[in-house]
Amino acid sequence: MPVGSYCRRSVCTVEAGQTIREAAQRMEKESVGLLAVVEDGRPVGVITDRDIMLHGAEGGGDWVGDVMSGPPTTLGADASLADAIELMAARRLRRILVVDGEGRALGVLAADDLVRLLGSEIMGLASVAAAQTPGPAQPSARPVTPAEGVVIRPAEHYVKEVLELRSDVPVSRAIEEMRRAAVGCVVVTDGEGEPVGMVTDRDVSLRVVAQERDPELTVLSAIMSSPAKTCESTQPLEEVIATMREHGVRRMPITREGRLVGMVTFDDLLVALGAELQRLGTAVAAEVRREALGARAEEARAIAAEKLQDATRQLGELGGEAARRIKREIESLRARLRRSDD
């Protein structure tokens, strides 16, 4: 089906002549992270919550047209999902505007939408596989525990440097640190280094810029999401994913003995799963090719054997020493064909 059937059929818009603060307030009202910047009903750019964090916290009075990204990447409503995935990969985008034949915005197609769609298809394939496997007919919806199956990898795999700041640090410093590290979140810690909350670029956009707070006077504890949902580095990823699903979070700080040591994100898991599915698909495709080649080879051997049998019969009818000599060669070829079948 075309992307027009899957995209979110609502596009929140803003005009280039509006202020960044007005854009942030629109995002807060509509609970979205992207606005299409339009002129005469047609998109000329987009502005995201990260754009607002980086440019709007200094006052919010700058114009949308000065900080928007444009022209926007768009896709026709009749394009295929494969086209959408290819375009997202080529442009390294998470969201694409879907437009009609006249270039007017119809909706937004996000990577999250495609993940949900592909996830339902994968669950369907899992059900088919389960139906062909001895045991329960349907796959379990709950995460597989170490006692029941093989653990892919523990959260320890995602131990890495994470941006962390104390809860009494002003938002202005967090913005600078997030810009420097090119990340979209900071883990907020207490005086002992234990995670107590999270602040994202979206939090800054909606809780500082939209609400006209001074980032110099506002501290992280005033806008953070808390308490912080964390996981231990020894936990299997199945449990981590289950916790992320339960609490509806995209990022999960990793702790070791109460200390922050890393971060598991939705994007990390998506990339890892995509790589594993690609390897699995490559293996299955190779097996299919081998089976197809084997079937064609078997068919070719059967045809050759049949023709050799006809030739032997005709030579037997002719008689003579030459015919007998050719007949022996044919019998040798038939023997080699039988050995190749084995």
N, C-alpha and C positions, 0 to 999 in steps of 0.2 A: 504494500500500500504506500501511497505517496506521503511525504513528510507533512503535508497539509492536514492529514488525518491524525497525526500524532502530536503535533506541536500544541503548545498552550495557546488557546485562542483568545488571548488578551495581551495587549502590548501597552505598558504604561509609558507615556511619552512626556517629554519636556521640550521647551523651545530653547534655542541657542541663546536668546536674549535674557533668559531667566538666570537668577543667581545660583551658585552652588548650594547655598543653604536651602533655597526653595526646592532644589532637586532632592536634597537629603530629606526634607520634610515630606516630599511626595513618596520617596522610598519607604519612609516610616509608615505613612498612611496606608500604602498598598502592600507592605510587607514583601518587597522585591529587592533584588540586588543589582538590577540593571534597568536603565531607562533608555528608550530610543529618543534621540534628538531629531525632531522633525521640522521640516519647512514645507508648507503647502500640503501637509498630509503624508509626505514622503520622508523616509529616514535619511538623514545626512550624517549621522554619527551615533555613538552610544556613550553613556557615562555610567560607570560602575561605582559600587560602594568603596572600592579601593581608590578610585580617582578622587572621590570626595574626601577620603581620609587623608590622602597625600596633599591635596590642594585646599580643602575647605576648612580644616581645623585652624588655619592661620587667621580666619576671619569670616570665611564663607561668603564674602561679598563679590568674589570674582565671578565672571560669567561662565555659564556652561559651555558656550562655544569656544572658550579659550582652553579648556582642559579635556574636552571630549575626544574620543578616538574616532577618526573618520577618514574616508567614507567607510560605512559599516560593511561587514561581510554578510551578504544575503544569499538566500536560496529560494528558488521558485517553489510554490506549493505543490507542484506536480513532480518534483524531484524525488528520487528514491532514497530510502534510508542508507543504502550503500553510498550514494552520492554525499549525503550529509556526513557520514563517518569519515569518508575520504577527505572532504573539505575541512572538517575539524582537525584532522591529523595534519594536513598540509599547512594550515594557517595557525595551528597550535592554539585553538580556541575551545572554550567550554560551552559557549552559547552562540547561536546564529539566529539572525532575524529571518523569518519566513515571509515572503512577499507575494502579492498577486501579480497578474500579468501586467499591471500598470505601475508596479513598483511600490505600491502601498503596503505597509506592514500589516500582516495578518496575525502573526503570533511569534513566539520564541521557542526554539528547539534547543534544549540544554543537554549536556552530556549526561546529567542525572536521569533525564527522561529516557535516553537510549539505554542506560544501564538497567533501568527498571524493565524496559521492554525485552532486552536481551536476557535479563535474569529470568523472566517468566518463561522464555523459550528454553533456557538451559534447564529450568526445573521440569519442563515438559520432557526434555531428553532424559533427565535423570529418572523420571517416572517410567519411560520406555525401557531404560537400562534395568531398572529395578524389576520390571515385569518379566525380563528375560533371565533374571538371576534367582537361584533358589533362595528362599527366605521370604521376608515380608514383601508384599506386592508393591508398596508405596514407600518412597524415601522419607525418612523422618525429617520433620521441619526443625527439630531442635539440633543444636550443635553436637558434633561427634566428640565424645570425650576420649582421653587417652586409653581408657579401659576397653572401649568398644572398637577403636580403629586406629589408623596411623595418623599421627599429628604431622601436618605439613611442616611447620616450623614454629618456634616460640616467639613471643614478642621481642626477645633478646635480639632478634635479627634486625630490629629497627632502632637499636641503641645508637644515638648520634647526638651531635651538638644541637641544643635547643635554646632559643632565645627565652630567657627568664629574667623577670624584674620583680622587685619587692612591691608589695601592695601599696606602699606610701609614695611610690614614684609618680610624678605628674604625667599626664597623658601626652604632653608635648614631647617628653623624652622617649616615650614608647613609640611614638610616630617616627621619630628620627632613627631609632634602633631598628624598627621594622623596615623602614626604607633602606637602611644600610645593609641589612641582612637579606633583603628581598624576600621577606616572608609575610604571611597574612595573619599571624597570630603571635601572642606572647603568653607564656605561662606565668601566672602571678604566684609568687611564693611568700611565705611568712618569714620571720626573722631567722628561723631554723633551716630554711631552704626547702620546706615541704610545700608542695603545690596546694594552693587554696582556691584558685580560680583561673579563668581564661579570658583574654581580651583579644578580639579579632578586629580586622579592618571594618567589618560591618558594625561592631559595637561602637567604634569611634564615630562612624558616619551617622548612626541613628541616635546614639546617646550623648554625643558631644555636639556635632555640627548641627543636626536637626533641632536639638533642644537649646542651641545657642549658649552652650557652656564654654567657659574659658579653659582651654587645654593646659594652660600654665598653672591654673589654680585647682583643676580637677585631678584627683589621684585615681590610680587604677582600681582601687577597691570600690570606688563609687560607680564604676561602669562594668566591672567584670561579671562574668557568669560564674556562679558558685553554688554549691561547692564543686571543686574540680573532680571530674570522673577520671580515675586513674586505673592502670593495670600494672601488675608486677611483671618484671622482665621474664620470669619463668613460666608465665601463663601461655598456653597454646593459643594460636591466633583464632581458633574457633571460638574460644571463650571471649576473646577481645571483641570479635565481630558481634557476638551475641549481646555484649554489654553496650556497644555502640548503637546497635539496633534498639535495645531496650530504652536507652536514654535519648535517642535521636540526636547523636553528636557525630561530627565528621572527624574529630581529632581526639586522640586519647594519649595523654602523657604516660610515659613508662617510668616506673619507679623501681629502685632496688634498695631494700631496707629503708623505705620512706623517702629516699632522696631521688630527685629528678635525674634521669639518665638518658631519656630519649622521647620519641613521639611516634605513634602510629597514626597515619591519616588515611582518610577514605581514598585519596589519590594514590598513596603508596600501595594500598591493597588492590586497587583497580589495576594498576600497572603490573603488579606481581601476578594477579589472576589472569590478566590478558596474556602475559608471557607464557604462563603454564598452559592456557587454552591453545595458544598458538603452537606450542610444542606438541600437545596432544593431537591437534588437527593435522600437523605435519606427519606424525607417526601413523595416524589413521589413513591419511591420503597415500602414504607410501605403501601401506598394506593393501589398500584398494588397487593401486597400480600393479603390485606384485601378483595379486589374485587375477587381475585382468590379463596380464602378460602370460600367466600360467594357463589360463583358460584358452587364450589364443594359441599358445604353443601346443597344448593338448589337441586342439582342433586341427592344427596343421599336421601333427604327427598322424592323426587318424586319417586325414585325407591322403597323406603320403603313403601310409600303409595300404590303403584301399587301391591306390593307383599301382603300387608295386604288385599287389595281388593280381590285378587285371593283367599287368605286363607278364607275370609268371605264367598265368593261364594261357595267354596268347603264344608265348614262346614254347610252352609244352605242346601246343597244337602244331607248331611248325616242325619241331624235331631237329636233329642234326647236332654235331659237336659244338658249333658256335652257339646255338641256342642253349645247349646244356651249360656252357661256360658262363654265358650271361645270366642264366638262371641261378647259378651258384653265387654270382656277385649280388644278385637281387636278394637271395636268402641271407647273405651276410649283412646287407643294409637293413633288412627287416629285423635281424637279431639286434643290431645296434639301436634301432628305434625302440625295441622292447626294453633294452637295458636303460634307455633314457627315461622311459616311463617309470622305472623303478627308482 
